[in-house]
Amino acid sequence: MARAELLERYRALPMPTTSDESWRFTNLKGFDPESFSANGATGIASAAGMLELEAAGIVRVSEGGIELERVPEGIRFERLADHPRLGELVGSDEKFAAHNAAMWENGLLVHVPKGVRLEQPLYVRIVNSVEGGSLFWRLLVVAEPGSSFTVIEEYVSTSPELSGYVNAAVEIVVEQGAKVEYVSVQSTSQETWHFGTHHARVERDAELDWVAGGFGSKKGKIRIQNDLAGPGATSRVTGAYFADGTQHLDYDTFQEHIAPNTTSDFAFKGALRDNSSAVWRGMIRVEKDAQKTNAYQENRNLLLSKTAHADSIPGLEILANDVRCTHGATLGQVDREQLFYLMARGLSRQEAERMIVRGFFQDVLDRIELEAVREALGAALEARIPQA
């Protein structure tokens, strides 16, 4: 479909409101995506990120374009133009996905051939750098049978006060027997609106290990969908987020079991301070032919102030009769006895809270295979507690 047609489709779709069930707790009133200037920068902006690690391939992206700083041999690691699988998983039927489809200019293709195994990760840093600007990003990952590799993308801003609009669309195809580790960490400024649509398809005996970190942005929504499409497919998604000030984070996750003998495991944990809020909506759907499904989802939130708020909405839709599907959601304040115990042993309140936060997140951090990512996320979580 031509860009002009896609733009018309985007404009024809209504802006989501709180009367839409999936947007019930995220109010976009006053937000106009078209009020942000479209791309329009010159040069590739740089900004410090949370993750510093050795990488086989490095890409830097901003409103001014895309730069491939390091390109590994033996794979397609290149600017995204056209590909048979582009748009297969993320189309243009939803408002923000349609906006991305119409407007994206900067994109990356990661296509790893059959049997190729990369020892070091592929790293992408996406930087919003234009005050009042918009950044549309597209990533397509194709793992051919038997391949194994890691893709890390990190969203950052050049300034903590920068106001902007980031719209990302990510498609991941994991073919038979392949393994992909995908890490997406968002630490944009607290004045940036961030929307992301992430959709993966996992084929027979393939494995997807997904890590999502949320630390920045003002408001938006991150959609995460995994299709377990082949027998023996496995998907594990680990999420960690921390909000403070007036931030509002919204995660919408969907585990779609299509084939029999598939496994999915979603675990999201968040901590909230000040007047911040978070929403997690999770759905497990098991199709009628997806017998022997094993699916789990959980969301647990730790409130560090009386004015922070979190909503958890787990859901199950099971059409098969031989499955194991479970879910859980909890919401709690900092344990006063733990806090007293630590402070009585000489720790300041801030030091005690940092220790409690680390303990709260430890089990989800332990799920992260890459040590550099695990340590960086742990440090970022602790750093959000103010120093004494």
Secondary structure as UniProt FT lines:
FT   HELIX           3..12
FT   TURN            18..19
FT   HELIX           21..23
FT   TURN            24..25
FT   TURN            29..30
FT   HELIX           33..35
FT   STRAND          37..38
FT   STRAND          57..62
FT   TURN            63..64
FT   STRAND          65..70
FT   TURN            73..74
FT   STRAND          76..79
FT   TURN            84..87
FT   HELIX           95..103
FT   STRAND          106..112
FT   TURN            114..115
FT   STRAND          122..128
FT   TURN            131..132
FT   STRAND          133..143
FT   TURN            145..146
FT   STRAND          148..157
FT   TURN            160..161
FT   STRAND          163..174
FT   TURN            176..177
FT   STRAND          179..187
FT   STRAND          191..202
FT   TURN            204..205
FT   STRAND          207..214
FT   STRAND          219..228
FT   TURN            231..232
FT   STRAND          234..243
FT   TURN            245..246
FT   STRAND          248..257
FT   STRAND          263..272
FT   TURN            274..275
FT   STRAND          277..286
FT   TURN            288..289
FT   TURN            291..292
FT   STRAND          294..303
FT   TURN            306..307
FT   STRAND          309..318
FT   STRAND          324..333
FT   HELIX           336..343
FT   TURN            344..346
FT   HELIX           349..366
FT   HELIX           371..383
//
